Every structure is written in structure tokens, then in C-alpha cells.
Amino acid sequence: MNELLAEAIGTFILILFGCGVNAGTSLNKSFSNKSSNSWIVGTIGWGIAVTLGVYASGQVSGGHINPAVTIGLLSNGEMELSLALKYLIGQVMGAFIGVLIIYFHYLPHWDKTDDKKTKLGVFATSPAIDSKWSNLLSETVGTFALLFGLMFIGNDFAEGLKPIVVGGLVCAIGISLGGTTGYAINPVRDFIPRLVHSILPIKGKGDSNWSYSWIPVLGPILGGILGVNAYEFLFNNSISNTFIISSVLFLILIVLTFIENKD
């Protein structure tokens, strides 16, 4: 098995269980749809999905299953570009197949669910409050926390019991930081399912909210790069141009967020 296939399998498992818990807790006529506990169930479900995905791919590829992780490690020289491209292709493939299976698995439930936002929410994230720069900041901070945490755990975060810790980290991010945007914190987790939502013949699905789609892509990439390079700066005394640029962009984002919400 090569790295591309490993990342495809790991990301497939991530999306299968992650979007699966979204569907189970939101679509009508599903036994797991209980509004009182759906958020906690969702965060735990995604945490377990990450753990299983990392375990599945970790021995071959290190269990990135997230372009923000791959690009973050690429930004500080821990990966070569040719290998990173294999990871990214595998992640896209795995996400696409995983979300297709969820669609067919819940096929009778789509017609029983009238709300368009609920249907889209199975596939992709949306902001609780539509506030462009605030939403981008939320995705950046959430992914910063993810990558900064992964650097603490170490590059061998796919070994032993560490994938459970990684899943717990994702669960913690969801509970504490995810309420603003639904914490995509993974470009392929949001973009590919959103693309599939736009293609599939789901009755009464509405639009795929493409005007928002750039935020859960750009935010995680910026947050991932900043998280990796901030760790290198703080713990290895390494100051790179990438760290300076990502830090400046983050500060600009904070200013834009403040201006957007000062009233």
C-alpha cells in the first residue's frame, strides 16, 4: 500500500463516520435524531471518526487525512511537495467515496427531511451567524488548535494510543470552538461533500451555499500553517518567513473581524 491509497482509506473512514453522524443526528425518521443531544453526539462522532481514520492510514502515511495537516507540515519543510500532492489526491478520493456511500445509506431519509439547511448540514458546514471575517477567524483558530496540538503529540501521532488523543483533541475543538462555524478544520471534509451535495439529485436540497465555501478551505489552511510554524518558533526557536507571513495574515484577520463587528 502506498501513501496515496493510505490517505484515501483514512479520509474515506473519516467522512463515512463523520458525515454519517451528521446524517443520523439531523435527518428525519432516523433513530439517532435527538435534538437535545445532537451536538454532543456529533462532536464525539467526529472525534471517533478521526481516531479510526488515523489508525487506518497511520502505519503507511502517518494518518494526515486532512489537507491542513499536510500543507502545514509542507510549509515548514517536513514534507516534500511530490509526496504532499499524493496525500492531497488520496484525501480527495477518500472523501468523495465516503460521502457518496453516506448518501446511498440514508437514501430513504432525504425525502422525509424538508429543511434545506438540514440536508446541506449533512455534507458541509455553515456559520451560526453569517459574518465573513469572524467565520474565517473561527476556522483559522480551530485549525491552529488542531495543528498546534498535533505538534505537541509529535509527528508519530498515528502510533499506539495517540490516535485516541488526536480524536479527543478534535472532540474538544468541536465542543469549545465549533459552535460558530461547525468546525470544518479540514478543507477536504467540507469542500468535497459540498461538491457532492451540488451534484446529487437530492429532492428539495436547495443550493450548496458556494458563497461560503471558501471560508472552510482558506481558514484551515492558514490555521494549519500558523499552528505548525508557531510551534517551531516557540519550542525550537525557529523563525521562518512562513511563520512571519502567516502571523501577519492572522493579525490582519483579527483587525478585519473587529471592524466587521464593532457596531
C-alpha positions as CSV (number, residue, x, y, z in Angstrom):
1,M,0.0,0.0,0.0
2,N,1.3,3.5,-0.9
3,E,0.7,6.8,0.8
4,L,-2.0,7.9,-1.7
5,L,-4.1,4.8,-1.0
6,A,-3.5,5.0,2.7
7,E,-4.7,8.7,2.8
8,A,-7.7,7.7,0.6
9,I,-8.7,4.9,3.0
10,G,-8.2,7.1,6.1
11,T,-10.1,10.0,4.7
12,F,-12.8,7.7,3.5
13,I,-13.3,6.4,7.1
14,L,-13.3,9.9,8.4
15,I,-16.0,11.1,6.1
16,L,-18.0,7.9,6.3
17,F,-18.4,8.1,10.1
18,G,-18.3,11.9,10.3
19,C,-20.9,12.7,7.7
20,G,-22.7,9.6,8.9
21,V,-23.2,11.1,12.4
22,N,-24.3,14.3,10.7
23,A,-27.0,12.4,8.8
24,G,-28.0,10.3,11.7
25,T,-28.5,13.2,14.1
26,S,-30.3,15.5,11.7
27,L,-32.3,13.7,9.1
28,N,-35.9,12.9,9.9
29,K,-37.0,9.4,10.7
30,S,-33.6,8.5,12.0
31,F,-33.5,6.9,15.4
32,S,-30.4,8.8,16.3
33,N,-32.0,12.2,15.6
34,K,-32.5,13.6,19.1
35,S,-32.2,17.4,19.1
36,S,-31.3,17.6,22.7
37,N,-28.0,15.7,22.3
38,S,-27.2,16.0,18.6
39,W,-24.3,18.5,19.1
40,I,-22.5,16.4,21.7
41,V,-23.2,13.2,19.7
42,G,-21.8,15.0,16.6
43,T,-18.6,16.1,18.3
44,I,-18.0,12.6,19.7
45,G,-18.8,11.0,16.4
46,W,-16.3,13.2,14.5
47,G,-13.7,12.6,17.2
48,I,-14.1,8.8,16.8
49,A,-14.1,9.2,13.0
50,V,-10.7,10.9,13.2
51,T,-9.3,8.3,15.5
52,L,-10.4,5.5,13.2
53,G,-9.1,7.3,10.1
54,V,-5.7,7.9,11.7
55,Y,-5.5,4.3,12.8
56,A,-6.4,3.0,9.3
57,S,-3.8,5.1,7.4
58,G,-1.3,5.8,10.1
59,Q,1.1,3.0,9.6
60,V,1.7,3.9,5.9
61,S,1.2,7.7,5.6
62,G,1.2,9.0,9.2
63,G,-2.6,9.5,9.1
64,H,-2.9,13.1,8.0
65,I,-6.5,12.7,6.5
66,N,-6.6,16.5,6.3
67,P,-5.0,18.9,3.8
68,A,-4.5,21.4,6.6
69,V,-2.1,18.9,8.3
70,T,-0.4,18.0,5.0
71,I,0.1,21.7,3.9
72,G,1.1,22.7,7.4
73,L,3.9,20.1,7.5
74,L,4.8,21.0,3.9
75,S,5.2,24.7,5.0
76,N,8.0,24.0,7.5
77,G,9.9,21.6,5.3
78,E,8.8,18.3,6.9
79,M,7.3,17.0,3.6
80,E,8.3,17.2,0.0
81,L,5.9,18.7,-2.5
82,S,5.6,15.5,-4.6
83,L,4.7,13.4,-1.5
84,A,2.2,16.1,-0.3
85,L,0.4,16.0,-3.7
86,K,-0.1,12.2,-3.2
87,Y,-1.6,12.9,0.2
88,L,-3.9,15.5,-1.2
89,I,-5.1,13.4,-4.0
90,G,-5.7,10.5,-1.7
91,Q,-7.7,12.7,0.7
92,V,-9.9,14.0,-2.1
93,M,-10.6,10.4,-3.3
94,G,-11.4,9.1,0.1
95,A,-13.8,12.0,0.9
96,F,-15.6,11.6,-2.4
97,I,-16.2,7.9,-2.0
98,G,-17.1,8.2,1.7
99,V,-19.8,10.9,1.2
100,L,-21.3,9.0,-1.7
101,I,-21.8,6.0,0.5
102,I,-23.5,8.1,3.2
103,Y,-25.9,9.5,0.5
104,F,-27.0,6.0,-0.5
105,H,-27.0,4.7,3.1
106,Y,-29.6,7.3,4.1
107,L,-31.4,7.3,0.7
108,P,-35.0,7.0,2.1
109,H,-34.4,9.7,4.6
110,W,-33.7,12.6,2.2
111,D,-37.3,12.8,1.1
112,K,-38.5,12.7,4.7
113,T,-36.5,15.7,5.6
114,D,-37.9,19.1,4.4
115,D,-35.4,21.6,5.7
116,K,-32.8,22.5,3.1
117,K,-30.2,23.7,5.6
118,T,-30.5,20.4,7.4
119,K,-29.8,18.4,4.2
120,L,-26.8,20.7,3.4
121,G,-25.6,20.3,7.0
122,V,-25.1,16.6,6.5
123,F,-22.5,17.4,3.8
124,A,-20.9,20.7,4.7
125,T,-20.6,23.4,7.4
126,S,-22.4,26.7,7.7
127,P,-22.0,29.6,10.1
128,A,-24.2,30.1,13.1
129,I,-24.0,33.8,12.3
130,D,-23.1,34.9,8.8
131,S,-20.1,37.1,9.4
132,K,-17.4,36.7,6.8
133,W,-14.2,37.6,8.7
134,S,-15.4,36.2,12.0
135,N,-16.2,32.9,10.4
136,L,-12.8,32.8,8.7
137,L,-11.2,33.6,12.1
138,S,-13.1,30.8,13.7
139,E,-11.9,28.2,11.2
140,T,-8.4,29.6,11.4
141,V,-8.3,29.4,15.2
142,G,-9.9,25.9,15.3
143,T,-7.3,24.5,12.9
144,F,-4.5,26.3,14.6
145,A,-5.5,24.5,17.8
146,L,-5.6,21.2,15.9
147,L,-2.1,21.5,14.4
148,F,-0.5,23.1,17.5
149,G,-1.9,20.2,19.4
150,L,-0.7,17.6,16.9
151,M,2.8,19.1,17.1
152,F,2.7,18.6,20.9
153,I,1.7,15.0,20.4
154,G,4.5,14.6,17.8
155,N,4.9,13.5,14.2
156,D,4.3,9.9,15.3
157,F,0.7,10.8,16.3
158,A,-0.6,7.7,14.5
159,E,1.3,5.3,16.8
160,G,0.0,3.4,19.8
161,L,-2.9,5.1,21.7
162,K,-2.1,8.5,20.2
163,P,-4.9,8.4,17.6
164,I,-7.3,8.3,20.6
165,V,-5.7,11.5,21.9
166,V,-6.0,13.1,18.4
167,G,-9.7,12.2,18.3
168,G,-10.1,13.7,21.8
169,L,-8.4,16.9,20.6
170,V,-10.9,17.1,17.7
171,C,-13.8,16.5,20.0
172,A,-12.5,19.2,22.4
173,I,-12.2,21.7,19.5
174,G,-15.8,20.8,18.4
175,I,-17.2,21.4,21.9
176,S,-15.3,24.5,22.8
177,L,-14.7,26.3,19.4
178,G,-17.0,24.6,16.9
179,G,-20.3,26.4,17.7
180,T,-19.6,29.3,15.4
181,T,-19.0,27.6,12.1
182,G,-19.4,23.9,12.7
183,Y,-15.6,23.5,12.8
184,A,-14.7,22.1,9.4
185,I,-11.0,22.5,10.3
186,N,-10.3,20.4,7.2
187,P,-10.7,21.7,3.7
188,V,-11.5,18.3,2.1
189,R,-14.0,17.5,4.8
190,D,-16.1,20.5,3.7
191,F,-15.4,21.1,0.0
192,I,-15.8,17.6,-1.4
193,P,-19.0,16.8,0.4
194,R,-20.3,20.2,-0.6
195,L,-19.4,19.4,-4.2
196,V,-21.2,16.1,-4.0
197,H,-24.3,17.8,-2.5
198,S,-24.4,20.1,-5.5
199,I,-24.2,17.2,-7.9
200,L,-26.6,14.6,-6.3
201,P,-30.3,14.6,-7.2
202,I,-31.5,15.2,-3.6
203,K,-35.1,16.3,-3.6
204,G,-35.6,19.8,-2.3
205,K,-32.0,20.2,-1.3
206,G,-31.6,23.9,-2.2
207,D,-28.3,25.4,-3.1
208,S,-24.9,24.4,-1.8
209,N,-24.0,27.8,-0.3
210,W,-20.9,28.2,-2.5
211,S,-20.6,31.8,-1.4
212,Y,-19.4,30.5,2.0
213,S,-17.4,27.6,0.7
214,W,-14.0,29.4,0.5
215,I,-14.0,30.0,4.3
216,P,-13.7,26.4,5.5
217,V,-10.9,25.9,2.9
218,L,-8.8,29.0,3.4
219,G,-9.3,29.2,7.2
220,P,-8.0,25.7,7.9
221,I,-5.0,26.2,5.5
222,L,-4.0,29.4,7.3
223,G,-4.6,27.9,10.7
224,G,-2.6,24.8,9.9
225,I,0.4,26.7,8.6
226,L,0.3,29.0,11.6
227,G,-0.1,26.2,14.1
228,V,2.9,24.2,12.8
229,N,5.2,27.2,12.5
230,A,4.2,28.8,15.8
231,Y,5.2,25.6,17.5
232,E,8.5,25.6,15.7
233,F,9.0,29.3,16.8
234,L,8.0,28.7,20.5
235,F,9.7,25.4,21.1
236,N,12.5,25.1,18.6
237,N,13.4,28.8,18.3
238,S,12.9,28.6,14.6
239,I,11.7,31.8,12.9
240,S,10.7,31.2,9.3
241,N,9.3,33.5,6.6
242,T,6.3,31.3,6.6
243,F,5.7,32.0,10.3
244,I,6.1,35.8,9.8
245,I,3.7,35.9,6.9
246,S,1.1,33.6,8.5
247,S,1.3,35.7,11.7
248,V,0.8,38.9,9.8
249,L,-2.2,37.5,8.0
250,F,-3.7,36.3,11.3
251,L,-3.3,39.8,12.8
252,I,-4.9,41.3,9.8
253,L,-7.8,38.9,10.1
254,I,-8.3,39.8,13.7
255,V,-8.4,43.5,12.8
256,L,-11.0,42.8,10.0
257,T,-13.1,40.8,12.4
258,F,-13.1,43.6,14.9
259,I,-14.0,46.2,12.3
260,E,-16.8,43.9,11.0
261,N,-18.4,43.5,14.4
262,K,-17.6,46.8,16.2
263,D,-21.2,48.0,16.0
